[in-house]
Structure formats: C-alpha cells, structure tokens
Amino acid sequence: MKNKFVFVDLSIDGGYYGVNHGISYLVPIIKKHSYEVSILHLTKRLSNRKFRGKIEKLKPQIVGFSFTSPQLKYFRKYSNAIAGLPNLIQIAGGVGPTLSPELVFERSNIQGIVIGEGEITFAELLQTLKKGQKEFSDIAGVCWRKENRIIINRRRELIKDLDELPFPARDIFNLELYYSAPTKKVSEENATPIVTSRGCPFNCIHCPSKIIWQGDVRYRSANNVVAEIEECVNKYNLREFNFFDDTFTINKERVIEVCHKIIEKKLRIYWICFSRANTIDDELIRAMKAAGCRKISFGLESGNQEVLDLMRKKTTVEQGRKAVEIAKKQGLETHATFMLGNVGETAQTIKETISFAKSLSLDNATFFITCPFPGTDLYQIAQDLGYVNQGTKWESFAPLTVQQPILVQNNLTGEELVYWQKRAFKQFYLRPKYIIKKLCRVRGIGEIKSLLEGIRIFSRILFKK
C-alpha cells in the first residue's frame, strides 16, 4: 500500500488564476518515491473542524502547503487545525516560505520548509522522511525545526538543465476550477500557465525573483517548450497559455525560435506573456503574434523617471510608451502594472503615474501598493529609513486590497496610499471612452464572464475600508 501525500491549495479569496506550478512540478517526484498524491482544493474558507475532517478522511503521511505571503494567515489556521494528528508531517514551500521562513514557523505546526528551487531538495527530503528520520542537516535547501531552534541549511545549487525536469503534472488538478485572471484572458479556451525559463538578469529593488532564483537565468530549449505545449493541447485540450516567466522576451532569438516551432507544428493556441519595455521590437512582436500571442503584460511601474531610477528598473518612461505603441501597432492587446508608494514617491509622482497610464493605449491596468517583501533590497532600505510599518500584519497584506500598507513614508500616510490606489483605478477604468470601447468589444460568453470577474475585483478594491 502506497503512502499518501496531500497538497493543500490555498488560493482562497484570490481566484484560481492558474494551476500552482510549484506543486505540479513536484508531483512526478512524489510519485517516483511511491507516494499517492492528491490535491485538496480550498475553494472557500473552511472551519478548523471541517478541514481537519477532510485531512483525517484522506489519511496522508505528509501534508504539503505551497503559498504566497498574503496566504500566510490561512496556512497558519490550517496547519494548526491538523496539529496533533498521529504520524503526520507538515512541510511547506513556495515564494512565501522562501522569503520569510521564520514567519512560517511562527505560530504553525510545520516541520520543514523547502527553500527556493524545490525539485531536488524535495526528492532528498522525501527519501529522508521515508527512512523515518527527522534530522535534515545534510539536505541543502531546507529550513527546519530542531527542538526550539530554527535551522536554515545552505542554499542548493540551481538545476543547470531545465529540460531534464518532467513536464508539470496537470492531471492531478481539477482543471475546470482554474481560469485566467480577467487582465490575462485572451480567448474562449481553457487556460494554463507555462514557465519556459527561471530567473531574471535585472536587479529591480523590489523584486523577490533574485532571492528565489539567486540572480541567475536559465532557459528551457525551444523543442522542450513546444513539446509541453503539444502535450497540453493533445492530452488536456488546453489551448490558452499564460507564459509565467519573469520576462518572457529577454532572449529575442530564443523567443523567435519558440514561435517558429509553434507555427511549424501548426498549433492553434493563444497566449499572453510578461515583458519589459526595453526588450521588444517590431520583428519580435510580429513573430509572437504569428505564433498565437494575443496580449502582452508590461511592468511599467511608474510614470516618473526619478522613481523608476530609484527602483533600478533600467527603463525609461518613454521606452514604456514606445513598447505599448509597438504592441498595439501589431494588433496585440496590452496590460500594464504600476506600483504606488515606492521609496521617493510623492503625491505628485503618483499623479504623473496615473496620467501616464491614462495616456497609453492600454486594454487593462493594475495599480499595486508597493510591498517591501523581506529579503529584498527595498525591504532593507525601507527598514533603514524607518519606513516599515511595524504594526502591519504580513499575512493580511495583499497589494490590491491592502488596508494597512507596509511601506509608509513621511510624506504619504497609509490612508493616503489607499486613497490614491482607489483613485487610480477609478480614473483609469471609469472613463466613458474606455467603458464604451470595452463594452463594444464584448462578443462571447467567455468575455462576459471575464468582464464580470473584473468588475468583482474592481468593486473589492473600490469599496474596501
């Protein structure tokens, strides 16, 4: 009889915007070690008693949690709900645990955390657990509890050849539960995320990517990427893809190679990717569109050059404008993210960002309140300047619906940041010209659903107190 491993999907309240890729990459490894794997989808909040009952019914030997910082409160709730169950081990991984392992151990019943890239670390951890051992000192990439001490082992070297990894195990998920965010939806088809590289060569002050991937960039081969796309089309009937690379368009030659192979295979797919303002040109966009790209999401962040420079963004306001123009000229939809409350931000620079967003031919825009995640340079700088709001609960932070911003400067209160975020969304989305344009483009039931989901999120932001 196989041992059982249960992953808990903590996408509560945030929508199931894509299969959890960290989990899906680990499933083949878990199965290889003779575990039966299942996913517990938490589509709504459960009482401690009901959650404990579900775990007792599944009877796993190991429960795994993968989550981001805003989901920390749910992790603690459910970790403690199953505390004391006999012969049960709890482990965690993902962006949140990697950035803040001490916070994860605090007030939870977790035994170990996988830090950073998890595949090899996870395999060694499973081998150790199968032997009944609870001493993890020899496993690189693990943070663990020994008596009353928290021990962080050395970081593991990154996997050199990503093509060696098995494709994500999408068959373990109920794919009907997952859908694209309204700003990412580009077709009527079922959607899935896909990751073709890991890491980013840039050094933005706020980004946790270099903590996760240690500042390195590794690419999967074009053949390997297209083979996964073929599997998604033929095995799962998935034709819409969200390329979740930090910046898909960094390596122009590789992107064009991927596009050419998609065209050669005659794959009828639709996709969106993340990009930077300084990584695209007409040739690249033409190749992407021919291969099924329908939308690009740009991290423009600010309409003020001084703020961009303080962020170490290495782009200009004018490059951002030009990038949107290039994409629109080739007939692609565009989305952009903006951050309000960076170090050096003022009410005036926020006004400039809102005006900049409105001046662009964007189909969607998202305005986040800046969060200095632990471990990032922004966090250290903000802490040194006394800008970190020590009274804020990290687990209640979500950059779209936050009520108590974590980074609060002398010239902008937390309440003012929330006000400016609401004002940014109102001024961008409540323009009569924008509303009419959006309504005129609604064609099918999928677009209606996406529009209604966008309105739901918009309402949450506007009417938060």
C-alpha positions as CSV (number, residue, x, y, z in Angstrom):
1,M,0.0,0.0,0.0
2,K,1.4,3.4,-1.0
3,N,1.9,6.2,1.4
4,K,-0.2,9.3,0.8
5,F,0.8,12.8,0.2
6,V,-1.8,15.7,0.2
7,F,-1.1,19.1,-1.2
8,V,-3.3,21.9,0.1
9,D,-4.1,24.6,-2.5
10,L,-4.6,27.9,-0.6
11,S,-6.0,30.0,-3.4
12,I,-8.7,31.2,-1.1
13,D,-10.4,34.5,-1.9
14,G,-7.9,35.2,-4.7
15,G,-9.4,33.1,-7.5
16,Y,-7.8,30.1,-9.1
17,Y,-5.7,32.0,-11.6
18,G,-3.7,29.1,-13.0
19,V,-2.6,25.8,-11.7
20,N,0.0,26.0,-8.9
21,H,3.2,25.4,-11.0
22,G,5.4,24.7,-8.0
23,I,3.1,21.8,-6.9
24,S,2.7,20.4,-10.5
25,Y,6.5,20.1,-10.9
26,L,6.8,18.2,-7.7
27,V,4.1,15.6,-8.3
28,P,6.2,13.4,-10.6
29,I,8.9,13.4,-8.0
30,I,6.5,12.4,-5.2
31,K,5.0,9.6,-7.3
32,K,8.5,8.3,-8.1
33,H,9.0,7.8,-4.3
34,S,5.9,5.6,-4.1
35,Y,3.5,8.2,-2.7
36,E,-0.1,8.5,-3.8
37,V,-0.7,12.2,-4.4
38,S,-3.9,14.3,-4.2
39,I,-4.8,17.9,-4.1
40,L,-7.2,19.4,-1.5
41,H,-8.8,22.4,-3.3
42,L,-9.9,25.0,-0.9
43,T,-12.5,26.9,-3.0
44,K,-13.8,28.6,0.2
45,R,-12.8,29.1,3.7
46,L,-13.3,26.1,6.0
47,S,-13.7,25.8,9.7
48,N,-10.8,24.2,11.5
49,R,-13.0,21.2,12.3
50,K,-14.1,20.7,8.7
51,F,-10.5,21.0,7.4
52,R,-9.2,18.6,10.0
53,G,-12.0,16.2,9.0
54,K,-11.0,16.3,5.3
55,I,-7.4,15.5,6.2
56,E,-8.4,12.7,8.5
57,K,-10.5,11.2,5.7
58,L,-7.6,11.3,3.2
59,K,-5.2,9.8,5.8
60,P,-1.9,11.2,4.4
61,Q,1.5,10.7,6.0
62,I,2.6,14.1,4.6
63,V,0.7,17.3,4.1
64,G,2.4,20.0,1.9
65,F,1.5,23.7,1.7
66,S,2.6,26.0,-1.1
67,F,1.6,29.6,-0.7
68,T,2.5,33.3,-1.1
69,S,2.8,35.9,1.7
70,P,-0.9,37.0,1.7
71,Q,-2.0,33.4,2.3
72,L,0.1,33.1,5.4
73,K,-2.9,33.5,7.7
74,Y,-4.7,30.6,6.0
75,F,-1.6,28.4,6.2
76,R,-1.3,29.0,10.0
77,K,-5.0,28.4,10.5
78,Y,-5.0,25.0,8.7
79,S,-1.6,23.9,9.9
80,N,-2.7,24.3,13.5
81,A,-6.1,22.7,12.7
82,I,-4.3,19.3,11.9
83,A,-1.7,19.6,14.7
84,G,-1.6,16.5,16.8
85,L,-2.8,14.1,14.1
86,P,-0.8,10.9,14.6
87,N,2.2,10.2,12.3
88,L,1.5,13.3,10.2
89,I,4.3,15.5,8.9
90,Q,3.7,19.0,7.6
91,I,6.1,20.7,5.1
92,A,5.9,23.9,3.1
93,G,7.4,25.6,0.1
94,G,6.9,28.4,-2.4
95,V,7.6,32.1,-2.6
96,G,6.2,33.0,0.8
97,P,8.1,30.3,2.8
98,T,11.3,31.1,0.8
99,L,11.1,34.8,1.6
100,S,10.1,34.5,5.2
101,P,10.8,31.1,6.7
102,E,10.9,32.4,10.2
103,L,7.3,33.8,9.8
104,V,6.2,30.4,8.5
105,F,7.5,28.6,11.6
106,E,6.0,31.2,13.9
107,R,2.6,30.0,15.3
108,S,2.4,27.0,13.0
109,N,3.0,23.3,13.3
110,I,5.3,22.9,10.3
111,Q,8.3,20.6,10.5
112,G,10.3,21.7,7.4
113,I,10.4,24.2,4.6
114,V,11.8,23.8,1.1
115,I,13.7,27.0,0.2
116,G,14.0,28.2,-3.4
117,E,14.0,25.7,-6.3
118,G,12.4,22.6,-4.9
119,E,12.7,19.6,-7.1
120,I,16.0,18.1,-6.0
121,T,15.6,19.3,-2.4
122,F,12.1,17.8,-2.2
123,A,13.3,14.4,-3.5
124,E,16.1,14.2,-0.8
125,L,13.6,15.3,1.8
126,L,11.2,12.5,0.9
127,Q,14.0,10.0,1.0
128,T,14.9,11.1,4.5
129,L,11.3,11.0,5.7
130,K,10.7,7.5,4.3
131,K,13.5,6.3,6.4
132,G,11.7,7.7,9.5
133,Q,14.4,10.3,10.1
134,K,13.7,13.8,11.3
135,E,17.2,15.2,11.1
136,F,17.6,17.3,7.9
137,S,21.0,18.9,8.4
138,D,22.5,17.2,5.4
139,I,19.8,18.4,2.9
140,A,20.7,21.6,1.1
141,G,17.8,24.0,0.6
142,V,15.8,23.0,3.7
143,C,14.8,25.1,6.7
144,W,13.7,23.0,9.7
145,R,12.9,23.0,13.3
146,K,15.1,21.2,15.8
147,E,13.7,21.4,19.3
148,N,13.2,25.1,19.8
149,R,15.7,26.3,17.2
150,I,15.0,27.2,13.5
151,I,17.9,26.0,11.3
152,I,18.4,27.2,7.8
153,N,20.7,24.9,5.8
154,R,22.9,26.1,2.9
155,R,21.2,27.0,-0.3
156,R,21.1,24.4,-3.0
157,E,22.8,24.9,-6.4
158,L,20.3,25.6,-9.2
159,I,19.4,22.9,-11.7
160,K,21.6,23.5,-14.7
161,D,19.5,21.9,-17.5
162,L,15.8,22.6,-17.0
163,D,15.0,20.3,-19.9
164,E,15.7,17.4,-17.6
165,L,12.7,18.1,-15.5
166,P,9.5,16.2,-16.3
167,F,6.5,18.3,-17.5
168,P,4.2,19.6,-14.8
169,A,1.6,17.0,-13.8
170,R,-1.6,18.9,-14.7
171,D,-3.7,15.7,-14.5
172,I,-3.7,15.9,-10.7
173,F,-5.7,19.2,-10.8
174,N,-9.4,19.7,-11.4
175,L,-8.6,21.9,-14.4
176,E,-12.2,23.2,-14.6
177,L,-11.6,25.1,-11.3
178,Y,-8.8,27.2,-12.8
179,Y,-9.1,30.2,-15.1
180,S,-7.1,33.2,-16.3
181,A,-7.3,36.5,-14.4
182,P,-9.6,39.0,-16.3
183,T,-6.5,41.0,-17.3
184,K,-4.9,37.9,-18.7
185,K,-7.8,36.2,-20.5
186,V,-7.2,36.1,-24.3
187,S,-9.6,33.5,-25.7
188,E,-12.6,31.3,-25.1
189,E,-10.4,28.3,-24.5
190,N,-9.4,26.6,-21.2
191,A,-6.1,28.1,-19.9
192,T,-2.9,27.0,-18.2
193,P,0.3,28.7,-17.0
194,I,3.6,27.6,-18.6
195,V,7.1,28.5,-17.5
196,T,9.9,28.4,-20.1
197,S,12.7,30.0,-18.0
198,R,13.6,30.6,-14.4
199,G,15.2,33.8,-13.1
200,C,15.7,37.4,-14.3
201,P,19.0,39.2,-15.1
202,F,17.7,42.6,-13.9
203,N,18.1,43.9,-10.4
204,C,14.9,45.8,-9.5
205,I,14.9,46.9,-5.9
206,H,11.6,45.4,-5.0
207,C,11.6,42.1,-6.9
208,P,11.9,38.8,-4.9
209,S,12.9,36.9,-8.1
210,K,16.6,37.1,-7.4
211,I,16.0,35.6,-3.9
212,I,14.2,32.6,-5.3
213,W,16.4,32.1,-8.3
214,Q,19.6,33.6,-6.9
215,G,20.0,36.1,-9.8
216,D,20.6,33.5,-12.5
217,V,18.6,33.0,-15.7
218,R,18.1,29.5,-17.2
219,Y,16.2,28.7,-20.3
220,R,14.4,25.6,-21.5
221,S,15.1,24.7,-25.1
222,A,12.5,25.7,-27.7
223,N,11.9,22.0,-28.5
224,N,11.2,21.2,-24.9
225,V,8.8,24.2,-24.5
226,V,6.9,23.3,-27.7
227,A,6.7,19.6,-26.6
228,E,4.9,20.7,-23.4
229,I,2.5,22.9,-25.4
230,E,1.7,19.9,-27.6
231,E,1.0,17.8,-24.5
232,C,-1.3,20.4,-23.2
233,V,-3.2,20.6,-26.5
234,N,-3.4,16.8,-27.2
235,K,-3.7,15.4,-23.6
236,Y,-5.6,18.2,-21.8
237,N,-7.3,20.1,-24.6
238,L,-5.7,23.3,-23.3
239,R,-5.1,26.0,-25.9
240,E,-4.7,29.2,-23.9
241,F,-1.3,29.8,-22.2
242,N,-0.1,32.3,-19.7
243,F,3.7,32.4,-20.1
244,F,4.7,33.0,-16.4
245,D,8.4,33.7,-17.0
246,D,9.6,36.8,-15.1
247,T,10.3,38.3,-18.5
248,F,9.5,36.1,-21.4
249,T,11.0,38.4,-24.0
250,I,14.5,38.8,-22.6
251,N,16.2,36.5,-25.1
252,K,14.9,37.6,-28.5
253,E,16.4,34.8,-30.6
254,R,15.0,32.1,-28.3
255,V,11.5,33.6,-28.3
256,I,11.5,33.7,-32.1
257,E,12.7,30.1,-32.2
258,V,9.8,29.0,-30.0
259,C,7.4,31.0,-32.2
260,H,8.7,29.4,-35.4
261,K,8.3,25.9,-33.9
262,I,4.8,26.7,-32.8
263,I,4.0,27.8,-36.4
264,E,5.8,24.7,-37.9
265,K,3.7,22.4,-35.7
266,K,0.5,24.2,-36.7
267,L,-0.5,24.6,-33.1
268,R,-3.7,26.7,-32.8
269,I,-3.0,28.3,-29.5
270,Y,-3.5,31.7,-27.8
271,W,-1.2,33.2,-25.2
272,I,-0.1,36.2,-23.1
273,C,3.4,36.9,-21.6
274,F,5.2,39.2,-19.3
275,S,7.6,41.7,-20.8
276,R,9.8,44.7,-20.1
277,A,9.7,48.0,-22.0
278,N,13.2,47.6,-23.2
279,T,13.0,44.0,-24.6
280,I,10.7,44.2,-27.6
281,D,10.8,45.4,-31.2
282,D,8.6,45.1,-34.3
283,E,10.3,41.9,-35.5
284,L,9.8,40.1,-32.2
285,I,6.2,41.2,-31.9
286,R,5.4,40.1,-35.4
287,A,6.8,36.6,-34.7
288,M,4.9,36.4,-31.4
289,K,1.6,37.4,-33.0
290,A,2.0,34.9,-35.8
291,A,2.5,32.1,-33.1
292,G,-0.7,33.0,-31.2
293,C,0.3,35.8,-28.9
294,R,-2.7,37.9,-28.2
295,K,-1.6,40.2,-25.3
296,I,1.5,41.4,-23.5
297,S,1.7,42.5,-19.9
298,F,4.3,45.2,-19.2
299,G,5.8,46.0,-15.8
300,L,5.9,49.8,-16.4
301,E,5.6,50.6,-12.6
302,S,5.8,54.4,-12.7
303,G,5.3,57.4,-14.9
304,N,8.0,59.3,-13.2
305,Q,11.6,58.8,-14.3
306,E,13.2,59.5,-10.9
307,V,11.0,56.9,-9.2
308,L,11.9,54.4,-12.0
309,D,15.6,55.1,-11.4
310,L,15.3,54.6,-7.6
311,M,13.7,51.3,-8.4
312,R,16.7,50.3,-10.5
313,K,14.2,49.5,-13.3
314,K,16.7,50.3,-16.0
315,T,13.9,51.5,-18.3
316,T,12.6,55.0,-19.2
317,V,9.1,56.4,-19.3
318,E,9.5,56.9,-23.0
319,Q,10.5,53.3,-23.5
320,G,7.3,52.2,-21.8
321,R,5.2,54.4,-24.1
322,K,7.1,53.1,-27.2
323,A,6.7,49.4,-26.1
324,V,2.9,49.8,-25.8
325,E,2.8,51.5,-29.2
326,I,4.7,48.7,-30.9
327,A,2.5,46.0,-29.5
328,K,-0.7,47.9,-30.4
329,K,0.6,48.6,-33.9
330,Q,0.9,44.9,-34.5
331,G,-2.6,44.3,-33.2
332,L,-1.9,42.9,-29.7
333,E,-3.8,43.8,-26.6
334,T,-1.8,45.4,-23.8
335,H,-1.8,45.3,-20.0
336,A,0.5,47.2,-17.6
337,T,1.2,47.1,-13.9
338,F,2.0,50.2,-11.9
339,M,3.3,50.5,-8.3
340,L,2.3,53.2,-5.9
341,G,4.3,54.1,-2.8
342,N,7.9,53.3,-3.8
343,V,10.7,54.9,-1.9
344,G,10.9,58.5,-3.3
345,E,7.2,58.5,-4.2
346,T,5.1,61.7,-3.6
347,A,1.5,62.6,-4.4
348,Q,2.8,64.4,-7.4
349,T,4.7,61.4,-8.8
350,I,1.6,59.3,-8.2
351,K,-0.5,61.8,-10.3
352,E,2.1,61.5,-13.0
353,T,1.8,57.7,-13.0
354,I,-2.0,57.8,-13.3
355,S,-1.8,60.4,-16.1
356,F,0.8,58.2,-17.8
357,A,-1.4,55.1,-17.6
358,K,-4.4,57.0,-19.0
359,S,-2.3,58.4,-21.9
360,L,-1.3,54.9,-23.1
361,S,-3.5,52.7,-25.3
362,L,-3.8,50.0,-22.7
363,D,-6.6,47.5,-22.5
364,N,-6.1,47.0,-18.8
365,A,-4.0,48.4,-16.0
366,T,-3.3,47.2,-12.5
367,F,-2.2,49.6,-9.7
368,F,-0.5,47.9,-6.8
369,I,0.6,49.4,-3.5
370,T,4.3,48.7,-3.1
371,C,5.2,45.9,-0.7
372,P,8.8,45.6,0.6
373,F,9.0,41.8,0.8
374,P,11.5,40.5,3.4
375,G,14.9,39.7,1.8
376,T,14.6,42.3,-1.0
377,D,16.7,45.4,-1.2
378,L,13.6,47.5,-0.9
379,Y,12.8,46.0,2.5
380,Q,16.3,46.7,3.8
381,I,16.3,50.3,2.5
382,A,12.8,51.0,3.8
383,Q,13.7,49.5,7.2
384,D,16.9,51.6,7.4
385,L,14.9,54.7,6.7
386,G,12.2,53.8,9.2
387,Y,9.5,53.4,6.6
388,V,8.4,49.9,7.5
389,N,5.1,49.9,9.4
390,Q,5.9,47.6,12.2
391,G,2.2,47.3,13.2
392,T,1.2,45.7,9.9
393,K,0.4,42.0,9.8
394,W,2.2,40.5,6.9
395,E,-0.3,37.8,6.5
396,S,-3.1,40.3,5.8
397,F,-1.1,42.1,3.1
398,A,-2.4,41.9,-0.4
399,P,-1.2,44.6,-2.8
400,L,-4.7,45.1,-4.4
401,T,-6.9,45.1,-1.3
402,V,-4.4,46.2,1.5
403,Q,-5.8,48.4,4.2
404,Q,-2.5,49.0,6.0
405,P,0.4,49.5,3.6
406,I,3.7,48.1,4.9
407,L,5.9,50.8,3.3
408,V,4.8,54.2,4.7
409,Q,7.0,57.3,4.1
410,N,7.0,60.6,5.9
411,N,5.2,62.4,3.0
412,L,2.5,59.8,2.3
413,T,0.4,58.2,5.0
414,G,-1.0,54.7,4.7
415,E,-4.5,56.1,4.3
416,E,-3.3,58.4,1.5
417,L,-1.8,55.5,-0.4
418,V,-5.0,53.5,-0.2
419,Y,-6.9,56.7,-1.4
420,W,-4.5,57.1,-4.4
421,Q,-4.8,53.5,-5.3
422,K,-8.6,53.7,-5.4
423,R,-8.4,57.0,-7.3
424,A,-6.0,55.4,-9.9
425,F,-8.4,52.6,-10.6
426,K,-11.4,55.0,-10.8
427,Q,-9.7,57.4,-13.2
428,F,-8.4,54.7,-15.5
429,Y,-11.5,52.4,-15.7
430,L,-14.4,54.8,-15.2
431,R,-13.6,56.9,-18.3
432,P,-16.6,57.0,-20.6
433,K,-14.4,56.4,-23.6
434,Y,-12.8,53.3,-22.0
435,I,-16.2,51.9,-20.9
436,I,-17.7,52.3,-24.3
437,K,-14.7,50.7,-26.0
438,K,-14.7,47.8,-23.6
439,L,-18.5,47.1,-24.0
440,C,-18.2,47.3,-27.8
441,R,-15.6,44.5,-27.8
442,V,-17.6,42.0,-25.8
443,R,-18.5,39.1,-28.1
444,G,-18.9,35.7,-26.4
445,I,-19.9,34.3,-23.1
446,G,-16.2,34.0,-22.1
447,E,-15.7,37.7,-22.5
448,I,-18.8,38.4,-20.5
449,K,-17.6,36.2,-17.6
450,S,-14.2,37.8,-17.7
451,L,-15.8,41.3,-17.6
452,L,-17.9,40.3,-14.7
453,E,-14.9,38.9,-12.8
454,G,-13.0,42.2,-13.5
455,I,-16.0,44.2,-12.1
456,R,-16.0,42.0,-9.0
457,I,-12.3,42.7,-8.3
458,F,-12.7,46.4,-9.1
459,S,-15.5,46.6,-6.6
460,R,-13.4,44.9,-3.9
461,I,-10.7,47.5,-4.4
462,L,-13.0,50.5,-4.6
463,F,-15.2,49.6,-1.6
464,K,-12.5,48.3,0.8
465,K,-12.4,50.3,4.0
